Amino acid sequence: MIRQAKLTNGIRVIMEPMDNLRSVSLGVWVNAGSVYEAGADAGISHFIEHMVFKGTARRSAADIASEMDAVGGNLNAFTAKECTCFYAKVLDENLPLAVDMLSDITLHPAMDEQEMEKEKRVVIEEILMSEDSPEDKAFETAGSAYYGGTVLSSAILGTAETVSAFTREQVLAYMDRRYVTGNLVLACAGSFAPETLLPLLEQAFRDCPRGDGDMIPEREPKAGKKWLFVRKDTEQVNACLMLPGFRLDTEENFALAVLSNALGGSMSSRLFQKIREELGLAYSVYTYPMAYRDTGAICLYFGSGEKQATRTLELALSELDRLRAEGLTETEFQRSRAQLKGSFLLGMEGSGAHMNAIGKRLLLQNKEFTIEDTLSAIECVTIDKVNAILDHVLSPRRAVCAAVGRTKGVQQDMKALLDRWMERK
């Protein structure tokens, strides 16, 4: 059973004890991500995620690594557009260490200036690695255009220019604004007793600066350029088409998940069967939905050789038109919904998956997550509900496409094809 509590200083805690496990996963969730950054702060949330592992007031970077390795645990973190999460997975007997370690790195990072200079180079290499991935570049370019003019258009990693200019004072000032009690959620799932955990959290997080959570700026898509081509010397043309979706926690978002599975989310999907299996035009072709607090999208991606790229795009757009006109078949719908249910349940095995689910849900939506509620929401999706969202999701006039490749002729052909398609109502 999931339980909520509040520490004396106001930090929210969500807990899910799980029987028959030896592991326990603990996460510190923070309202800190690229949507909260502006100008010179671009990439600072992600940079902080790196820097907390470089030492604290009482632990060196080597201490942090060796203490967790000594108990066979896992300590890590990730940054997204709307949040940052620091987490540990350990045996239940080592929960006190996980609590102490996570509170130490999130509340008392040293932010040593020499370590900062080294880590700037590491993060810039990560940015360059992303630039060298045509698939990543296609997604980043499409997303920037689709959410043009809003905070969602910013890259999580920032830029080499902003990262290289970060100062210690700037980083600490950002943490002072964002790493406060109202912006934190502590989530724990696995083998533990709440009456044991809560005193540990009270002691470990007692020094967290007090402060209220704040709202994120408006982020409805403003759609910049409809078509963007990034010239890179690649063997394939990598294309990403973004179409409208729905915000988190809406009934339509579950219908979109079923639709995405049927369109390009599995090996039995329309795009995979047509483009890869039947015609052999691409190795990778897929769709997936993404949702934020107040908006969302569905992405269609393919990577295809230069000679096949325009034909691949033509087939993908044709499939979108056919789906919009005819809807899903009953067989497609039943298979896709069953797959969504099965993949969800398989993905929820283990304490880490539960910690992620309950922590993210409370932080971003201020609600409890339960497997039963999610399964019920999936079961409530009907074929009529899926077909009802087709005009919204598959509207050509609201689409944005980005492609990465090297051939000017391909660029012109694909643009002409998209121009004709996007003019449709």
N, C-alpha and C positions, 0 to 999 in steps of 0.2 A: 504493500500500500504506500502511495506517495504521501509525504508529509511536507508541510511548509512551516517555516519558523523565521523569526527575525532576531538577529543579534541585538545586544543592548544599544549599539550605535546605529542600528537601522538597516544593516546589510541583510538582504533577503537570502534565505537558505531553502533549498529544495532537496529532498532526500527520498531515495527509493531503496530500502533494504531488499535484498534478493537472496532467497534461500538456495542452498545447494551450490554455492559458489565459494571459491577461496579468494577471488580477486575483489578489489574495491577501486573504483575510479572516482577521482575528485577533480573538479574543474573550477577555475576562477574565471567567470565571464564578465567582460567589461564592455560598456558602451563606448568603444573606441575603434574607429575604422576610417576608411577613406572618405566616407560621407561627412565626417566631422572636420575634415581638413580643408584648408584654403590657402592658395598662394604658396608661400615659402614652406608651409607645413606639409605639403604633398608627400606622402610616404612615411610620415613620422610615426604613425601607429605601428606599421610593420617594422620600422627601425627599432622601436622600443621593444617589440617582441623579440628581436635578436639580442638586444643589449642586456636584457635582464639576466641572461644566462652567462654574462661575462663577469659576474661577481657581484657580491652584496657587501654590506658593512661587516659581515662576519664569515663570509664564504668566498673563496676564490672560484674562478671558473672551473679549475680542476677539482675543487672540493665538491661543487655542485654535481659534476659528472660522476665522480668516484663514489659519492655517498649513495646516489641512486643506483648505480651499477652494482654496488656491493650487496644490494638486496634483490637484485634481478628485476627492478622496477623500470618503468618507462616514464620519462619526463619530457614534455614537449609543448608546443604551442602552435597556433595558427592565427592569421589575421584575415578577416573578410571585409567586405565593404561596410557592414553595419556593426561588427563586433570583433573583439579579440578574445581568444580563449587560451589560458594556460592550464595544463592538465597533467595529472600523474595517475598511473595505474600500478598498483602494488598488491602484494599479499595482504590480507586483512590485518595481520600482526604488525605490519609496517605503516598503517594509516597515520599514526602520530608523525612519522617522518614526512609523509606526503603533505600533511597539513603545514608543518613547519617550513618545509622547503618552498611550497607554493606561496605562503604568506611572505617569506623572506625575499623571494625574487620579485614579487609584484609590488611590495610596499617599501622595500629597502634596497633597490638596485644601486650599485656604486656609481654607475655612469662615469667611469674613469675616462678621461679625455684621450689618453693614448689608446685605450681599447676602442673608443669610438672611432678614431681615425682608421684603425685596422678594420673594424666592422663596416665602415662606409665602403671600403674597397670590396668587401664580401658582397654587400647588398648591390653595389653597382654591377658586379659580375652576375648576380642573379637577374638584374634588369637586362643585361646584355644576353644572357641565356634565353630569356623570354623573347627578346627581339629576334634571336636566331631560330626560334620555333615558329614556322609559318602558321601552324594551327593556332598557337597562342596569339600571334599577331593579328590574325583574321578576327578572332573573338574580341580582342581588345579594341580593334579599330571599329568594328561594328557596334560594340557597346558604347563607345565614346560618341559615335554619331547618333545612335538611337536615343541616348539620354543626354544629348547635347544641350548645354546650358544649365544642367542640374548637377548636383553633387555626385550622382551616380555615374557620371561620365568619367570621373577621375580614376586613374590606375591605382591599385592597392600598393604597388611597389614605389610609386612616385616616379621621379625622373633622376637621371644621374646628376643633373644640376642642383635639384633641391636636396637630394641626399648628401651630396658632397659639401653643402653649405650648412648643414645642421650644426648647431652649437649646443653645449651642455646646458646652458641657461634656457635655450629654446625647448629642448627635450623635457627638462624638469618642469617648465612652465606648462607645457601641454599635459604632463602627467598630473600636475596640480589641479588642472581644470577637469580632467576626465576620470582619473583614478580616485573617485570619491565614493562614499557609502551609497549614495543614491544611484550610482551607475554600475554597481557590482551585484552579481548573483553568484552564490556559491552552490554548486550542484554536486551531489554524491550519490553513487549507485553501486550496489554490490553487497559484499559481506561486511556489515557493520551494524552497530546499534546506535540509533539516534541519540540516546542518553549519554553515550560515550563520545560521540562526534561533537555535539554542540558545545560542551565545555572546552574542547580543543580549539574549535573555531573562535569562540569568545576570547580566549587568551591570545591566539595567534593574530587575529585581525583587529585587536582593540585599538591599535594605533592608526588605523585607516582614516585619512582625513574625511571629515564630515562634509556633506554637500548633497544637493538635490540633483536628480537626473534631469536632463533637458531634452527638448524636442529636436528632431532632425529637420533641416530645411525641406521645403517642398521639392518633390522629385518626380512629378509626372513627366513622361517623355515629351520632349519638345522637338524631337526628330530634326537633326541637321541635314546634311547631305544624304540623299537616298542611295547613292552608289559611290563607293570608294575603292580605288585600286592602289595597292602598295607594291612597288616594283622591287622584287628580290630575285636573286639568281637561284631559283629552286627548280627541281625537276617536275613538281606538280603545281597546279593552281589550287590553292586552299581557299575555300569560300565559306562565308558564314552569313546566313540570312536570318535577321531577327524580326519577329512578328509579335503583336500584342499578346500579353498574358494577363494574369490577375495577381492581386496582392496576396500575401500570406493569409491563411485561415479564412478562405472563402469557399463556398460550395463549388464555385466554378473552377477553383484551382485543382480540386480533385478530378473534376471532369476533364480538365486540361491534361492532367497526368495520364489518364486513360487514353486520351486522344494522341498524346505524344508517343506512348508505347506502340499504338497501332500504326502510327505514321512512320516512325523511325527509331523507336526505342528498343528494338529487339531484333533478333535474327529472323523472326517471322514477320517483321513489319513490312509495310508496302515499299518503302524506299530501299531497304536492304535487299529485299527479294528482287525488285525490279532492276535497280542500278548495279548491284554487285553480283547477285546470284544469276540473274537471267542474262544480263548484257555484259557483265565484267568490266564496267566503266570505272569503278573505283574500289579501292580496298576498304576505305573508311567512309561511311556515310551514316549519319545518325541525327536524331533530334533529342532535345531535352528541355524541360521547362525550368525557369528560375523565378523565384518570388522574393520580394522584399516586403517591408512593413506596409507600404502603400502603393505598390505597383509591381509589375512583373512582365515577363516576356517568354517566348519560346524560341529556341535557336535551332536552326537547321545547318548542319555542316557537311561538307564533302571535300575530299582531296582527290583530284583527278589529273591525269596527264594533260599537257597542253592541247593536244589534238582532240581530246575527249571532253574538255572542260565545258565548252559551250553546250554540247549535246547533253552532258550530265545535268547542267543547270536547267536546260529546257525540259528534261524529263521530270526533274524535281518540281518545277513550277506547274507543269501539266498535272502532276499528281496532286498538288495543292488545289488546283482548280477542280479536278474531278472529285476530290474529297469534299470541297465546299458545296458542290452542286448535288452530290448524291448522298453524302454522309457515310458513316460507317455501316458495314453490314452487321447483322446480329452475331454472326460467327466471329468477326473481328472484335466486336465489342466484348463478348463473353471471354474470349481468349485474353484480350488486353487487360481487362479488369482482374481476371484471375492471376495473371502474371504480376500485376502491380501489388496485389495482396500477398502473393508468395514471396516476391523480392523484398517487400517491406518486412515481413516476419523473419526471413532469413537474415536481413540486415540488422535486426534488433537483438540478435543473440550476443550476449556478453555484456559486462558491466559498462564498458566504454561507450557502446551505442546508446544505452539507457541514459548515462550521464549527459551525453551530447544532446539527446532529445529533450530531456527535462530542463536542462540549463538554457538551451537556446530558446525554447518555447517561453519560459518565464521571462527571460531578458527582453526578447523582441516583441512578445505579445502579452506579457503579464498574465499568462494563463498556465494551467497545468497541462502537461502532456500525459496521455495514457494510450496504451496500445489499443484498448477496447474502443475508445473514441475514434481513433484513426481508422481502425478496421470498419467501424460503423459508417464512417464518412465515405470510405471506399465502396462499401456495400450499397450505400444510398445513391451512388451514381447510376443513372439509367442511360440507355442509348439515346433517349430523347434529350436528356440533359447535355450529353456530349454534342449531339447534333445542333443543339440550341446555341452553342458558343462558336460555331464555325464561322459565321459572318464576322464576328468580332476578331477572332484569332487570325483568320486567313484573308484578311482584307489587304489587297495589294497596295492600296494608297497609304497604309501605315507601316509599310515594310522598309527596312534598311538592309543593304547588302554590302559586305566588304570582301575583297578577294586579294590574295597575295600571290604574285607570280612575276614572270619576267617578259612575257611576250605581248607587245603592243597590239598585235592583231587579235589576240584572245580578249584583251581588255575591251577593245572596240566592239567585238561581237557580243560579248556578255552584257555590256552596257546597253547596246541596242535592244537585246532581248528583254532585259529588265525594264527598260524605258517603256516598251510596249505593254509588258505585263502590269507595271505599276499604274498605268493610265486607266486600268479597268476599275469599275466601281465595285 
